[in-house]
Amino acid sequence: MNVPTELRTGVRDVLPLFLGIVPFAVVFGVAAVDAGLSAAQAVGLSVFVFAGASQLATLDLLARDAAVPVVVLTAVVINLRMLMYSASLAPYFRSLAGRSKAVLAYFLTDQAYALSVAHYGPLGEAEPSGVSDRRWYYLGVAVSLWVVWQLGTVAGLVLGTGVPDGWGLDFTVPLVFLALLVPAMKDVPTTVAGVCGGVVAVVAAGLPLNLGLLVGATVGIVAGLLAERGPR
Amino acid sequence: MTTSYPTTTVWAVVLAIGVLTFAIRFSFLALFGSGSAGGRSGAGETVSPRIRAVLRYVPPAVLAALVFPAIVTIEPTVIETLSNDRLLAGAIAAAVAWRTESVIATITVGMGALWALQFLL
């Protein structure tokens, strides 16, 4: 077993990603102050949820006093993609104890999933590198991300209380989503899903309970599925 | 805008989202026991193709539904709608996001464009 090497490799591989994670976390902290959350609640979101896009959407909806079920449902829908990551990683960690798997699950993010699967390669019959090594690489990546995310949240909270409203820092929130949206629209059906979801959300913005977001997202998903099946 | 929900409600929301998100993350990891069958190597093959197809469109649809209303506000005339600071700054930021796929570059250029437009217009 080679714990220190795999752990160190994981930490080294994740370092470049901090460039994207740090501003994202800081924006979350600033937005939490704007939304009227206490510092404890903002850190609570980062610790209990630890999923940036859903955390920002939660703030946005809380600030607009959206109905509580709408806030929770929106965050859950945004995090549903992690079902795929969980399924995809499961065979690699099959032989671990349940408690260990729960710890790995807690730290699961887009970045931890993507880096780990790329590092492990396809699951072979013989499995030359042991599950323990895999676990340490994953933890090197995932725990580093967790630490940076928490520190970035606190930095944003400190920054957020000192910045005047006139600077329009709330605009950083849609900018972060925009930076995530553009690469998510990578072919025709995903672009159709994005454009339809966005346009419908603008039109539905006045709906009660702030349902506009969920209506837009639902129409976007259906439009994407239709575009996929339609004539090419 | 600030929330008018009481502290306890906000905490309840935080905990509910936290628990449900953990359940999503743990789902398949928990199901795959060391004794269970299914040694196939395919990544994510245990999620049915239909669910996978839906999940594929969740990120673009949800992200767009978050972004569009934040930068597009429908005004009485087309000119007023299109000459909004945030829409113009958002369009410039979208071009940067497309070219660089970088969060930090998108935020920097987008905020710079917003401040420049507010100063000029």
Interface residues (C-beta under 8 A of the other chain):
Chain A: L19 G20 V22 P23 F24 V27 D34 A35 G36 L37 S38 Q41 G44 L45 F48 V49 F50 A51 A53 S54 L56 A57 T58 D60 L62 A63 R64 D65 V68 V71 V72 T74 A75 V76 V77 I78 N79 L80 R81 M82 L83 M84 Y85 S86 A87 S88 L89 A90 P91 F93 R94 S95 L96 G98 K101 A102 L104 A105 Y106 L108 V117 P122 L123 G124 W167 G168 L169 F171 T172 V173 P174 L175 V176 F177 L178 A179 L180 L181 V182 P183 A184 M185 P189 T190 T191 A193 G194 V195 C196 G197 G198 V199 V200 A201 V202 A205 G212 L213 L214 G216 A217 T218 V219 G220 I221 A223 G224 L225 E228
Chain B: M1 T2 T3 S4 Y5 T7 T9 V10 W11 A12 V13 V14 L15 A16 I17 G18 V19 L20 T21 F22 I24 R25 F26 S27 F28 L29 A30 L31 F32 G33 S34 S36 G38 G39 R40 S41 A43 G44 E45 T46 V47 I51 R52 A53 V54 L55 R56 Y57 V58 P59 P60 A61 V62 L63 A64 A65 L66 V67 F68 P69 A70 I71 V72 I74 R86 A89 G90 A93 A94 A97 W98 E101 S102 V103 I104 T106 I107 G110 M111 L114 W115 Q118
